[in-house]
Amino acid sequence: MQTIMAQEVAEQPDAIAATLEALRPLRAEIARLVGDRRQILFVARGSSDNAAIYGRYLLEVHAGRTASLAAPSVATHYRSHLDLTGALVVCISQSGQTEEIVQTHEWARHCGAVTIAVTNVEGSPLAQAADLALVTAAGLERAVPATKTFTTQLTAMAVLATALAPDPSALDADLDRVPGQIERLLAARVGVDAAVTLLARTNEVLVSGRGLVYAAAVETALKLEETCLRPVRGLSYADLKHGPIAIVDPQLVSIVLAAQDGPMLEGLTELLADLRSRGALTVGIGGDAGFAAAADVSVAGPDLPETVAPIGLVVAGQLLAEGLARALGLNPDAPRGLDKVTQTDT
């Protein structure tokens, strides 16, 4: 029987296409709201925080806008007052009702920021309170692990970044190809079963990426932890080389994600070779032919440029997580001890 998670993974091409259709017309409104404000802060937790990482990189790399990730506890616990009169604060929450994010949004408004909410629930507290709501079109998500709500959040990040770029339409042709590329990955599942077999042999798993793809890497690590109940580290390969690489040994399976192009590809290919030289088994997701050849198991990624590749790469990670959970006799739809809406103490 197909899991709910697998059903929702399969719904992502339509959800992404619908989100693009719903949000692209808001680009001019986004640009007017932001105006000449130069500071952009993202507020999020969990998978939404991983979406914010992609938003940050895309704003800085593509739009030339400085962006950073805020610490909600500055607002909810330390109750610091910051001057945010020159800031846009983007609050991301799938449900739009995580109290910590809602309270941090209120704090940001009180500090003088203009705000954008990214949520999948129209009429949610976060959507109602924001100056502008970017409501994704994922539809109801029943499985606890975020799949289609996450990729539609990434899509919203792309709309936001392009709205603030010199040419808002520059990535449109590539974005329009994303749903079809994900359909191709879902139909072929190249390398997925072999990677699941490899991962099932060990409890020691490390996931790495860098740059724009880093968001997909840490989200893949989170999905494996949630669904497979194993500790999985998600690290930038730059951070991995600064000490943690000492843990690499023959008991470790390393998953490395890469786009098919971009300035990070060469380093990530070299990382695969380094990991294998230390005895680790490796799974490469995406990349080019050289990247695939450097891994023990190659999982196909999307035929997309680095700027939008993370939206497709993370789907390959979702397939691994769902498949490994089933291989381990676990239910990926309802991981132990987790609820759909997580409330952090405030």
Sequence and secondary structure as in RCSB ss.txt:
>XXXX:A:sequence
MQTIMAQEVAEQPDAIAATLEALRPLRAEIARLVGDRRQILFVARGSSDNAAIYGRYLLEVHAGRTASLAAPSVA
THYRSHLDLTGALVVCISQSGQTEEIVQTHEWARHCGAVTIAVTNVEGSPLAQAADLALVTAAGLERAVPATKTF
TTQLTAMAVLATALAPDPSALDADLDRVPGQIERLLAARVGVDAAVTLLARTNEVLVSGRGLVYAAAVETALKLE
ETCLRPVRGLSYADLKHGPIAIVDPQLVSIVLAAQDGPMLEGLTELLADLRSRGALTVGIGGDAGFAAAADVSVA
GPDLPETVAPIGLVVAGQLLAEGLARALGLNPDAPRGLDKVTQTDT
>XXXX:A:secstr
   HHHHHHHTHHHHHHHHHHHHGGGHHHHHHHHTT  EEEEE  HHHHHHHHHHHHHIIIII   EEE  HHHH
HTS      TTEEEEEE SSS  HHHHHHHHHHHHTT EEEEEESSTT HHHHHSSEEEE       SSS SHHH
HHHHHHHHHHHHHTSSSTTTTHHHHHHHHHHHHHHHHH TTHHHHHHHHTT SEEEEEE GGGHHHHHHHHHHHH
HHH   EEEEEHHHHTTTGGGG  TTEEEEEEE SSSTTHHHHHHHHHHHHHTT EEEEEE  HHHHHHSSEEE 
  S  TTTHHHHHHHHHHHHHHHHHHHTT  TTS TT  SS     
